Amino acid sequence: MELPEFDQKSFRSALGRFATGVAIITARGVDGRPVGVTANSFNSVSLDPPLVLWSLARTSSSLKAYEGAEEFAVHILGINQEHLSNRFATKGIDKFEGMDVGHAGVPLLDSCAARFRCRKVQRHDVGDHVLYIGEVIDFETCDGAPLLYVQGRYGEARRREAAGLSYDLEAARLGKDAILNLFSHAYVRILARVRAELDLLGLQQSASIILAAVAEGITEIDAVQQFSFDRDYHFSAEEQEMLIGQGLIGIEKGNVRLSPKGERAYRDLLAAMKRVEEDLVGGFTDGELSDVRHFLASVGNSDGDL
Ligand SMILES: Cc1cc2nc3c(=O)[nH]c(=O)nc-3n(C[C@H](O)[C@H](O)[C@H](O)COP(=O)(O)O)c2cc1C
């Protein structure tokens, strides 16, 4: 049979894209010595009967012990057990040093995310590995998240369904540094400050726009309406009545004029906006402000679509 020639490194790297948990699989050799290896080849096979599998490299120094053992135990590691994973993946050390796993029966490790005690029911020589299938005779689970292994690195799971979304929200959302986010936050804060100043003057935002229009020489009602419309406000009949009632404007022959009270209100308004502007730019260098002005002006004045 023609075997495809693989570049081993890229083959491993492609396999490593399959995310797994991390297990330590223990057994006791016929000589009574405990053995254990870190394995991510563990998988479930059948629910009824309850079967699991894993495969062991033929190069493992523990192969003989697993071959002779009738049982093995699968310990699914928790996120804080990376050190155990590394320990049980290291050749030539006493992997059980400092642990009390007794002298008989399958060695059991404490406090892992889940543990399955299995009776070895099948073994198969498969390539450079031996595949073991075990029937689960007992199992237990603990609270706490499991440790993951993907692309040669440890990781931990982040649930997506918690947000009720079927896509990766983190990848989809704009970052905090996005201009759109920065601009929206800044806009909301500046607007709140402007509104606070208007409150102090007893003016509504719509009134301030009308005062501005008239003070700038736009007096015909139609033109004032257009001016406020361009700024997202509607200079309605009620609005006119209200401003007249407040003594800020008068209307004569289709023209709006500011009353002396209206003129004073507009002067106070301009002074207040000056204060807001000073507070806003205070603390920034001329260079920084020049960049911001340039950016905002080019966005605001661009003729075409953004
Ligand atoms: C995350 C991870 C997963 C591993 N999965 C397996 C596996 O499924 N099968 C295997 O034979 N070795 C696997 N290994 C390597 C063995 O753990 C390692 O070769 C073995 O413990 C060496 O010790 P030994 O000669 O005493 O068996 C894995 C190692 C790591 C770090």
The ligand as an SDF file (V2000), in Angstrom:
LIG
                    3D

 31 33  0  0  0  0  0  0  0  0999 V2000
   -1.0040   16.9350   27.0700 C   0  0  0  0  0  0  0  0  0  0  0  0
   -0.2840   15.6210   26.8230 C   0  0  0  0  0  0  0  0  0  0  0  0
   -0.9690   14.5750   26.2500 C   0  0  0  0  0  0  0  0  0  0  0  0
   -0.3470   13.3580   26.0210 C   0  0  0  0  0  0  0  0  0  0  0  0
   -1.0650   12.3350   25.4870 N   0  0  0  0  0  0  0  0  0  0  0  0
   -0.4810   11.1200   25.3090 C   0  0  0  0  0  0  0  0  0  0  0  0
   -1.2440   10.0140   24.8340 C   0  0  0  0  0  0  0  0  0  0  0  0
   -2.4410   10.1150   24.5830 O   0  0  0  0  0  0  0  0  0  0  0  0
   -0.6140    8.8250   24.6890 N   0  0  0  0  0  0  0  0  0  0  0  0
    0.7140    8.6680   24.9780 C   0  0  0  0  0  0  0  0  0  0  0  0
    1.2270    7.5740   24.8250 O   0  0  0  0  0  0  0  0  0  0  0  0
    1.4560    9.7110   25.4300 N   0  0  0  0  0  0  0  0  0  0  0  0
    0.8890   10.9210   25.6250 C   0  0  0  0  0  0  0  0  0  0  0  0
    1.6230   11.9670   26.1250 N   0  0  0  0  0  0  0  0  0  0  0  0
    3.0260   11.7520   26.4440 C   0  0  0  0  0  0  0  0  0  0  0  0
    3.1740   10.9040   27.6870 C   0  0  0  0  0  0  0  0  0  0  0  0
    2.5300   11.4880   28.7980 O   0  0  0  0  0  0  0  0  0  0  0  0
    4.6350   10.7000   28.0330 C   0  0  0  0  0  0  0  0  0  0  0  0
    5.3200   10.2920   26.8890 O   0  0  0  0  0  0  0  0  0  0  0  0
    4.8180    9.6300   29.0710 C   0  0  0  0  0  0  0  0  0  0  0  0
    4.2300   10.0110   30.2890 O   0  0  0  0  0  0  0  0  0  0  0  0
    6.2800    9.3600   29.2570 C   0  0  0  0  0  0  0  0  0  0  0  0
    6.4800    8.6070   30.4180 O   0  0  0  0  0  0  0  0  0  0  0  0
    6.5780    6.9970   30.4200 P   0  0  0  0  0  0  0  0  0  0  0  0
    7.6950    6.5730   29.5160 O   0  0  0  0  0  0  0  0  0  0  0  0
    6.8130    6.7020   31.8620 O   0  0  0  0  0  0  0  0  0  0  0  0
    5.2590    6.4820   29.9290 O   0  0  0  0  0  0  0  0  0  0  0  0
    1.0180   13.1910   26.3640 C   0  0  0  0  0  0  0  0  0  0  0  0
    1.7110   14.2470   26.9460 C   0  0  0  0  0  0  0  0  0  0  0  0
    1.0620   15.4530   27.1740 C   0  0  0  0  0  0  0  0  0  0  0  0
    1.8040   16.5960   27.8190 C   0  0  0  0  0  0  0  0  0  0  0  0
  1  2  1  0
  2  3  1  0
  2 30  2  0
  3  4  2  0
  4  5  1  0
  4 28  1  0
  5  6  2  0
  6  7  1  0
  6 13  1  0
  7  8  2  0
  7  9  1  0
  9 10  1  0
 10 11  2  0
 10 12  1  0
 12 13  2  0
 13 14  1  0
 14 15  1  0
 14 28  1  0
 15 16  1  0
 16 17  1  0
 16 18  1  0
 18 19  1  0
 18 20  1  0
 20 21  1  0
 20 22  1  0
 22 23  1  0
 23 24  1  0
 24 25  2  0
 24 26  1  0
 24 27  1  0
 28 29  2  0
 29 30  1  0
 30 31  1  0
M  END
$$$$
